[in-house]
Amino acid sequence: MQEGGKNWKAGIAEMSARLTIAIDGPAGSGKSTVARRTAALLGYLYLDSGAMYRAVALKALERKIPIEDEAALEALTRETRIELRPPTPEQETAGLKNRVFLDGREVTEEIRKAEVAQAASRLATIAGVREVLVAEQQRAGQGGGVVMEGRDIGTVVFPKAELKIFLEASAETRAQRRWKEHQEKGDKFSLLEVLQEVRERDKRDRERKVSPLVRAADAVLLDNTAMGIEETARLIVFLAHEREAVHT
Ligand code: DC
């Protein structure tokens, strides 16, 4: 009887469609943690598109390519191999959500530095760089059963995603979350410095000409200023189950 019940459930799971879930939002909105948790609850693959911009930015910084040299940066992106893999249990415990490999070298922790974040935000304004990385992201997410997070996932990368979430939180709350992360890593930034960094990046991400951070018209706007990670992820899972039923 129990066995039969299990098979019936497995059958339903197999029948239900595996969605593409796009989660966009500004820095510190909780995207990565929420997206990772949502993917785990659904048994989906989690992909962090921002990690790709960060990896190329790290390579550009290492090679001392000026951020104004758009042609060189586009060429650099074309010749770069980025791979995203699930974290080891230790990395997961340390709060890392995707392992990132840049031309075969693991850069999971290095790309989280503040100077890499700033360089990534600048690099992300270059149309040629975006074109290469968007194609890469589309390849990585093809076939569904993925939760991809970023700034333009619902608008550009997967405009036909079955579920789109635009995650928001107040700038103060987002800065506080980032500040806490820095504290845990032993970085000595003041809360005010982090707030300024968050505001600066927000402005650049929202005002750039190519693929600015905007909510897709059909994205669900979720403000999680007063919500926890688990609550936010479970709400997205609930929405996903609704959409899965529609797309089965
Ligand atoms: O999500 P993140 O903070 O790791 O992203 C780093 C930078 O990359 C961010 O400032 C904007 C850019 N980015 C982007 O333009 N488009 C994406 N899909 C993801 C990130």
Boltz pocket constraint, residues with backbone or C-beta under 6 A from the ligand:
constraints:
  - pocket:
      binder: B
      contacts: [[A, 27], [A, 49], [A, 50], [A, 51], [A, 53], [A, 54], [A, 117], [A, 120], [A, 121], [A, 124], [A, 149], [A, 150], [A, 151], [A, 152], [A, 153], [A, 201], [A, 205], [A, 211]]
      max_distance: 6.0
